[in-house]
Every structure is written in C-alpha cells, then in structure tokens.
Amino acid sequence: MAHPHPTTYDEMPYVRKAFPQTQPDRLGTLAKLFGLQPPDLETCRVLELGCASGDNLIPMALGMPNARFVGLDLSPRQIEQGRQTVEALGLANIELRRQDITEVDATWGVFDYVICHGIYSWVPAPVREKILAICRDNLTSNGVAYVSYNTLPGWHIRGMIRDMMVYHAGPFEGAVSKVKQARALLDFLAQSVPTSLPYGMTLRQELDEVRNEPDAYLFHDHLEEINEPVYFHQFVEAAGRHGLEYLGESEFGEMLVRSFPANVAETLRRIAPDIIRMEQYMDFLRNRTFRQTLLIHQGATLRRKLDGIVLDGFFVASAARPVSAQPVLTHGVSEAFRTPNGLTHNIADALTKAALLLLAQKWPQCLPFEQLAALSRASLQQSTGIASSGATREADERLLSDSVLQGFAARAVELRLRPPRLAQTPSARPVASPLARLQVEHGPTVTNLRHEPATLSDLHRRMLLLLDGTRGVDALVAALVKLAKDGKIVVPGQEGGPVVTDDAMLAGVLRKAVEAGLPDLATSSLLME
C-alpha cells in the first residue's frame, strides 16, 4: 500500500508483492460475468494509484506487452526501485511517476482499468474524494475501477488495537522503533489478558492476526497517522456522488448468499431487497474488516442472476487434483478433488468430474469453456459409454457452467478472459520469467506468470537463475555441479547422509533434481512459452 506521505515509506518501504485480485483479467472477467462488455485486455490502459515499487504493475506490463500501464506514488525511494526493475526488464509499456494523487487530471487521459489498493482508508477525506473523482473522470465508459478499503463493523475491534499501539508507540521516533514498541505491547497484551472472558477471547484472536504481520504491514496498516474505516453502504454512497455504481467484489465467492446456512440466506433475501443492503447485512454477519470493491459508471444494465448462463467466451483453469488414484466418472459417485491450498471439494456430477480431470492434465494452462465442455463430453463417453449428464448438449453446457461458477466461487477454478502466456511443460532450453529471475536474487518468493506469489526452495532458486534459454538439461546440471563445487549450494546425501562432493555423484543427484524441478517450475507458472 502506498501513501501520500513520502517520509514513512522512504524510511520503511512497503512489502514488495503483486496482488492477484487487482489483475485486469480478474476485473474484466467479473464485468463480463455480470453482463458487461469489458475493455479489450490486449490493448487496455491501466492506471495504479499508489503503485509503491511497481511490484503489482510491472508483472502486468510484462505479461501484457501491447497494453499500457501508468503508476504513481509519492515515495521517491519506491518509485526509483520500480524504475530500476522496469529498466532491467527492458519494458517500454509502463511508466512510473513520482506524483501526488491529487495531481491527476484530464491531461493524464482515460484508462480502462483503475487500481487503488490499500490507499483509500489511509488518506485524508479530500484525497478519498479525489480517488473517486479519478475513477469517474479518468475511466473509460466501459472501464472498471478497483478500490480496497477497511470496513466496519470488523474494524471496530482492530481499530481498538490500533489505538493501543499508536498510544504506546507515540513517544518513540522512527518507524523501526515504533514497530518494535508496538510488537512489545501486542506481546504484553496477549500474555496478560485472560482468555476466559469474552473480551479476552476476542482480543486474543485479533492480536494473533496482527502480530503475524510483517513489520512494514504493521507500521503502514496500523501505525500511520490516518486510518479511516467505513461501512460498505457509506463507501457506495460516496461513490454514487461521483457518478459511480457498485459492480461487485474482486473475490466472486464473497458475494454469494449461498455460503450461509439456508435459514440465514432466506432471512437475508427477505430483509435485503437490493444488492447494497444485502452486501451490508453480510458484512454485519461476517464482522468484515476489508473490502476490494469494483466500480463502474452509473447507468449500465447488470446481470445479477447467473443461474443458467453459459460461459462461452471464458477460459477455465484449475489446479485441483483428484484424491483417488483412479477416480470414477459414473454420475452420482462422489469423488474428492483437492486444491493446492488444501481445500477438498466433493463432486458427484459426471461431467464436472471429467472436466476437472482434463483441467488437471492441462494445468497451468487454460481451456476455452466451449472446448472444455466438448472434451468433457467425449471423455465421459469414452470412460462410461454415456455421452452426458444432461439431456442435450445445451443442457450439459448449462450444467457445467453452473459447476464451474461454483468452483470459481470456492477458489477451486479460475475464470479468465485471456490465457496467460506460459509453458505447460519445459522446453529443450527453458526460459523462466525474467521478472522472477530478478526477484529470486532477493528472496525465495517471486511473482509467477499468473500474477501470484510462488515460494521456491534454494535449489529451485538456483535453477531459476540459470533458465535464460541458453541451457538444456546437460548444461543446467553442469552449472549446478560447479555451484556445488564452489560451495554456493549444498547437496545433501540420501536419508541424511553426508554432503555429496564427488563429481560423478553430484552430477547424478543434480540431474535427478533438474529433471524433477523443471516440471515443478512449469507447474508453478514460472516458465515462458
């Protein structure tokens, strides 16, 4: 999150990372789901307010070479860091500017997507109004704006903890000292407040979450001078004054009433006649602390009921894998599919099971929905002798669309308008993302080609640095052997045995590691086509 005060961000730069939920493909996908015609991703213009070091915007520019990106931030240190990365990558489609949000005017032109992540709650009221004015004045007629902000009622409790930290850290100078003192207070409270009382139980839960945040998050999210959470309906009212309308949330599943028990969902439908009241009541039930809201110009006709739609024109991907070694496709037999984040989804519909198996084979690449539906029908007929779950092809496509949307809501399935440019399998001379190769020199976590974080082992980091398209497996093994001989990597023996130092043994162990590691890097969406 960037901020209009440069001193604190120059002193303690924000955590450098990408935010998948802000990616234009995600924003355009949701716009299309709700019945709009979003701007073309191939040639779109994107503006990010508060871009920090560009670590959210630069991966977009790398993956969308024909689009145009502009980011602004008031921290000279962060903007300079971002410009160095842009220069190292040789990107000509992105510009990072050191400027104040209030300086954006008509001369900046219009943008198809405006992103403002982690700014709105941390700036004075006039700047908040300016953010919404930019979303009105600098957004194309069919564009989508993303604005995130802290919300009530959840921030009442978190705000209480913030007040305690600000009070305690107030007499101390400098970001590092303030964070150190804030952490000391958090530890003291966690050890001292009895959890046998409701206050202690509630406080402890929030304390544990705040204590686990990195220093930069804790400082900029909790100790900055301004932090103004709002109720959702207040944010929508403010947006409305600027001619903006609520489209949805960047996380589709957060909008669904079906995530509540049936009796709760029924009451919500009865007391909330429109989507704004529905979303506000859901915040009350969830004690929500943060929203990532999408805005559009007022006047668009939105499709709020998605039951029965067909997902033609969308691309589908899924990393979910069947738990069973030999899943049964027969309709009515439940099979478990597990996602990389550990969630398990039980599927009984035959066509959906066939589709998930196909997507697992194709991961990390996408399939057009129309192709997925056809291949799934063919796979089902080959496996069971039955062509479909429904009566007709059209019925199958509606059924599969509904299943894909349920998977999308549960984060088991990805929906896109444009497949990312990446390799499903390693080529003879693999090429890793040039951005990831830069990032891996500074730590184990990099941004992959799907705009998501990927954390690598030490050996995978070393491999990634070598994947510039000049080396095949033999050359990679030779380079890794040299690194091991120079003491730059350690190759342990099997089952905790002594470190391998013999040249022949090193070559054998590292060849196996390379042959296994390259597909892993492809699966992690780190290899270019």
Summary of the structure (lengths in Angstrom):
residues: 529
radius of gyration: 25.0
end to end distance: 31.8
largest distance: 75.1
contacts: 1730
relative contact order: 0.09
helix: 48%
strand: 15%
